[in-house]
Amino acid sequence: MARVDIRLPARFTFSTTVAVRIGDINRGQHIGHIAILSIIEEARARFWSRCGQPEQDRSRAEFGFIIADLAVMYLRQVSYGCELKVEIAVGDFSAKGYAIYYRVSEGAKDLEIARAKTGIVVFDYGRQRAIEVPLDLKERLERSYLT
């Protein structure tokens, strides 16, 4: 079986921790794939907030974001109560978007449990179309936001 291969960048500019909740555990007694998606969504929202671009507050923003694609590699199982460290890096800028890379690890043991990559399109919701990545946004995303 061919597997997804996500090559991570050498440098991550943001990290946060998210606890595995009881609702994240599936019938196999480990974290479910939907929970991993929820955890990277939470990490991305924290990252954008740190960059001064809140994900949910479109009243203050001239533009928003659309997830164009998503890939996840699962590497290890994780159980209830683990603290996960989610690291984020931004790259692969194009005219109208960029990629966000995620490395998820079990914090106490520093064991990588998953990798993910989302393709992001910058979107003008008022005009309902993709727009060019604003230069100031690109600069904010490329700075170090390490917590």
Secondary structure, 3 states (H helix, E strand, C coil): CCCCCCCCCCCCCEEEEEECCHHHECCCCCECHHHHHHHHHHHHHHHHHHCCCCCCCCCCCCCEEEEEEEEEEECCCCCCCCEEEEEEEEECCCCCEEEEEEEEEECCCCEEEEEEEEEEEEEECCCCEECCCCHHHHHHHHCCCCC
